[in-house]
């Protein structure tokens, strides 16, 4: 059984190295496009903060995209141009993805519903104004903001 990667030390290292630069992975680009955010996998993005979203959310990056802050999982980005820390971020991401897959398989075998990512509103409120009530919630739940964090 895989252990969930501990991101506490990595989060400290990432915060100390800010700003970090990354590029969106294809799946991340598609999720963002569905929310009306257009960017390419070749667009160099700047990470301005790193958040720990707990067991289900893992480490997340705060990225300023044209004045619009985005809060997305570290696993959705390719990190390069940052030196040695890139290797540690990549290793964490790979371990995190494998751990999540394992947890989903175990949950499925036990007949449990998929876990939902939970983000404390004050974790992201420092980075953005409240989204429109009918837009997708920035916490990653796939629910509309008015039915999720906007309550």
C-alpha positions as CSV (number, residue, x, y, z in Angstrom):
1,X,0.0,0.0,0.0
2,X,1.4,3.4,-1.0
3,X,1.9,6.1,1.5
4,X,0.6,9.6,0.6
5,X,3.5,11.8,-0.3
6,X,4.2,14.3,2.4
7,X,4.3,17.7,0.8
8,X,5.0,19.8,3.9
9,X,8.8,20.1,3.3
10,X,8.3,20.5,-0.4
11,X,5.7,23.3,0.1
12,X,8.3,25.2,2.3
13,X,11.0,24.8,-0.4
14,X,8.6,25.9,-3.1
15,X,7.5,29.0,-1.1
16,X,11.2,29.9,-0.5
17,X,11.9,29.6,-4.2
18,X,9.0,31.7,-5.4
19,X,8.3,32.8,-8.0
20,X,8.4,29.4,-9.7
21,X,7.6,28.8,-13.4
22,X,5.5,26.0,-14.9
23,X,3.5,25.0,-17.9
24,X,0.0,23.5,-17.9
25,X,-0.5,19.9,-18.7
26,X,-3.0,19.0,-21.5
27,X,-5.7,17.8,-19.0
28,X,-5.3,20.9,-17.0
29,X,-5.6,23.1,-20.1
30,X,-8.9,21.3,-21.0
31,X,-10.4,21.8,-17.5
32,X,-9.5,25.4,-17.6
33,X,-10.9,25.8,-21.1
34,X,-14.2,24.4,-19.9
35,X,-14.2,27.2,-17.3
36,X,-13.5,29.9,-19.9
37,X,-9.8,30.2,-19.2
38,X,-7.7,30.0,-22.4
39,X,-4.1,29.0,-22.3
40,X,-1.6,26.8,-24.1
41,X,0.7,24.1,-22.8
42,X,3.5,26.4,-24.1
43,X,2.4,29.3,-21.9
44,X,4.9,29.9,-19.2
45,X,3.0,30.5,-15.9
46,X,4.2,32.1,-12.7
47,X,3.4,30.4,-9.4
48,X,2.9,33.2,-6.8
49,X,2.0,31.0,-3.8
50,X,1.7,27.3,-2.8
51,X,-1.1,25.9,-0.6
52,X,-1.6,22.6,1.2
53,X,-5.1,21.5,0.5
54,X,-4.9,18.4,2.8
55,X,-5.1,14.7,2.0
56,X,-7.6,14.9,-0.8
57,X,-6.4,18.1,-2.4
58,X,-2.6,17.8,-2.0
59,X,-0.3,20.8,-2.9
60,X,-1.9,23.5,-5.0
61,X,-0.4,26.4,-6.8
62,X,-1.7,30.0,-7.0
63,X,-1.0,31.3,-10.5
64,X,-1.6,34.8,-11.8
65,X,-2.9,34.4,-15.3
66,X,-3.5,37.9,-16.7
67,X,-4.7,39.3,-13.4
68,X,-7.0,36.3,-12.9
69,X,-5.7,34.1,-10.1
70,X,-6.0,30.3,-10.6
71,X,-5.7,27.8,-7.8
72,X,-4.8,24.4,-9.2
73,X,-3.1,21.2,-8.1
74,X,0.6,20.9,-8.5
75,X,0.0,17.6,-10.4
76,X,-1.6,19.6,-13.3
77,X,1.6,21.4,-14.2
78,X,5.0,20.6,-15.7
79,X,7.7,22.4,-13.7
80,X,11.0,23.4,-15.5
81,X,13.3,26.4,-15.6
82,X,13.6,26.4,-11.7
83,X,16.7,24.3,-11.1
84,X,16.9,21.3,-8.7
85,X,13.5,21.8,-7.1
86,X,11.8,20.8,-10.4
87,X,12.9,17.2,-9.8
88,X,11.4,17.1,-6.3
89,X,8.1,18.7,-7.5
90,X,7.9,16.1,-10.4
91,X,8.6,13.2,-7.9
92,X,5.9,14.5,-5.6
93,X,3.4,14.8,-8.4
94,X,4.1,11.3,-9.7
95,X,3.8,9.8,-6.2
96,X,0.6,11.9,-5.5
97,X,-1.0,10.7,-8.8
98,X,-0.3,7.0,-8.0
99,X,-1.6,7.4,-4.4
100,X,-4.8,9.0,-5.6
101,X,-5.3,6.2,-8.2
102,X,-4.8,3.6,-5.5
103,X,-7.2,5.4,-3.1
104,X,-9.9,5.5,-5.9
105,X,-9.4,1.8,-6.6
106,X,-9.8,1.0,-2.9
107,X,-12.9,3.2,-2.5
108,X,-14.4,1.6,-5.6
109,X,-13.8,-1.9,-4.3
110,X,-15.6,-0.9,-1.1
111,X,-18.5,0.6,-3.0
112,X,-17.8,4.2,-1.8
113,X,-18.5,7.3,-3.8
114,X,-15.6,9.3,-5.2
115,X,-14.0,11.7,-2.8
116,X,-14.5,15.4,-3.3
117,X,-11.8,17.9,-3.0
118,X,-12.5,20.4,-0.2
119,X,-10.9,23.8,0.1
120,X,-11.3,26.1,3.0
121,X,-12.7,29.4,1.6
122,X,-10.1,31.4,3.5
123,X,-7.4,29.5,1.7
124,X,-8.4,31.0,-1.7
125,X,-10.2,34.2,-0.7
126,X,-6.9,36.1,-0.4
127,X,-6.2,35.5,-4.1
128,X,-9.5,36.3,-5.8
129,X,-12.8,38.1,-5.6
130,X,-15.8,35.8,-5.4
131,X,-16.5,34.2,-8.7
132,X,-19.9,34.7,-10.4
133,X,-22.6,32.6,-8.8
134,X,-23.1,30.6,-11.9
135,X,-19.4,29.9,-12.6
136,X,-17.6,26.7,-11.6
137,X,-16.2,26.8,-8.1
138,X,-12.5,27.5,-7.9
139,X,-12.1,24.8,-5.2
140,X,-12.1,22.1,-7.9
141,X,-15.4,20.4,-6.8
142,X,-17.0,20.8,-10.3
143,X,-20.0,22.4,-8.7
144,X,-21.3,25.8,-9.3
145,X,-19.9,28.4,-6.9
146,X,-23.3,29.3,-5.6
147,X,-23.9,25.6,-4.5
148,X,-20.4,25.1,-3.1
149,X,-18.2,27.7,-1.4
150,X,-20.6,30.6,-2.2
151,X,-23.2,29.4,0.3
